[in-house]
């Protein structure tokens, strides 16, 4: 008999929504970096668990706003340009 397969560990879910609960038409479509790349950029800058992700339109520029909970229990908000991956702002909530 073959050994039982190890069940995959649960992955945290991330939901992306605009202020209305749905992505804005102005920021949907091509040209945006994949969420996996944005998460990688954010975690390299602020290690921790991503607890919230929003995709917003800031004066015509799409940007991701992420909330990260650090191992020390601090809540850090990081804003990243959705097209270039440039970190725009990092602040503690």
C-alpha positions as CSV (number, residue, x, y, z in Angstrom):
1,X,0.0,0.0,0.0
2,X,1.1,3.6,-0.7
3,X,1.4,6.1,2.1
4,X,-1.5,8.5,2.5
5,X,-0.9,11.8,0.9
6,X,-0.4,14.8,3.1
7,X,-3.2,17.3,2.7
8,X,-2.2,20.7,1.4
9,X,-1.9,23.4,4.1
10,X,-4.6,26.0,3.9
11,X,-3.7,29.2,2.1
12,X,-5.0,32.5,3.3
13,X,-7.6,34.0,1.0
14,X,-7.1,37.5,-0.4
15,X,-10.0,39.4,-1.8
16,X,-9.5,42.4,-4.0
17,X,-12.3,45.0,-4.2
18,X,-12.7,48.7,-5.0
19,X,-14.6,51.0,-2.7
20,X,-17.9,49.7,-4.0
21,X,-16.9,46.1,-3.4
22,X,-16.1,45.5,-7.0
23,X,-13.0,46.5,-9.0
24,X,-13.4,49.9,-10.7
25,X,-13.8,49.8,-14.5
26,X,-11.0,52.3,-14.8
27,X,-8.5,49.9,-13.2
28,X,-9.5,46.6,-14.6
29,X,-8.0,45.2,-17.8
30,X,-4.5,44.9,-19.1
31,X,-1.3,46.4,-17.8
32,X,-1.6,45.5,-14.2
33,X,0.9,43.4,-12.4
34,X,-0.3,40.0,-11.2
35,X,-1.4,39.9,-7.5
36,X,1.3,37.3,-6.8
37,X,4.0,39.8,-7.9
38,X,2.4,42.6,-5.8
39,X,2.3,40.3,-2.7
40,X,6.0,39.4,-3.2
41,X,7.0,43.1,-3.5
42,X,5.0,43.9,-0.3
43,X,6.4,41.0,1.7
44,X,10.0,41.9,0.8
45,X,9.5,45.4,2.1
46,X,7.3,44.4,5.2
47,X,7.6,40.8,6.3
48,X,4.4,39.5,7.8
49,X,0.9,38.2,6.9
50,X,-1.1,40.1,4.3
51,X,-4.6,40.5,5.9
52,X,-6.2,42.8,3.4
53,X,-5.7,43.9,-0.3
54,X,-7.6,46.6,-2.1
55,X,-7.2,47.8,-5.7
56,X,-8.0,51.4,-6.0
57,X,-7.8,54.2,-8.5
58,X,-5.8,57.2,-7.2
59,X,-6.3,60.1,-9.7
60,X,-6.1,57.7,-12.7
61,X,-3.3,55.6,-11.3
62,X,-4.2,52.1,-10.2
63,X,-2.7,51.2,-6.9
64,X,-2.8,48.3,-4.5
65,X,-3.3,49.0,-0.8
66,X,-2.2,46.1,1.4
67,X,-2.5,45.7,5.1
68,X,0.3,43.5,6.6
69,X,0.3,42.2,10.2
70,X,3.9,41.8,11.4
71,X,5.3,39.1,13.7
72,X,5.4,41.9,16.4
73,X,1.7,42.5,16.0
74,X,2.0,45.8,14.2
75,X,-0.4,46.7,11.4
76,X,1.4,48.2,8.4
77,X,-0.3,49.7,5.3
78,X,1.7,49.7,2.1
79,X,0.6,51.3,-1.2
80,X,2.1,49.9,-4.5
81,X,1.6,51.1,-8.0
82,X,-0.4,48.4,-9.8
83,X,1.4,48.9,-13.1
84,X,5.0,49.4,-12.1
85,X,5.3,47.7,-8.7
86,X,6.8,50.9,-7.2
87,X,6.2,51.2,-3.5
88,X,4.4,54.5,-3.1
89,X,3.9,54.7,0.7
90,X,4.5,52.7,3.8
91,X,2.8,53.7,7.1
92,X,1.9,52.1,10.4
93,X,-1.8,52.0,11.2
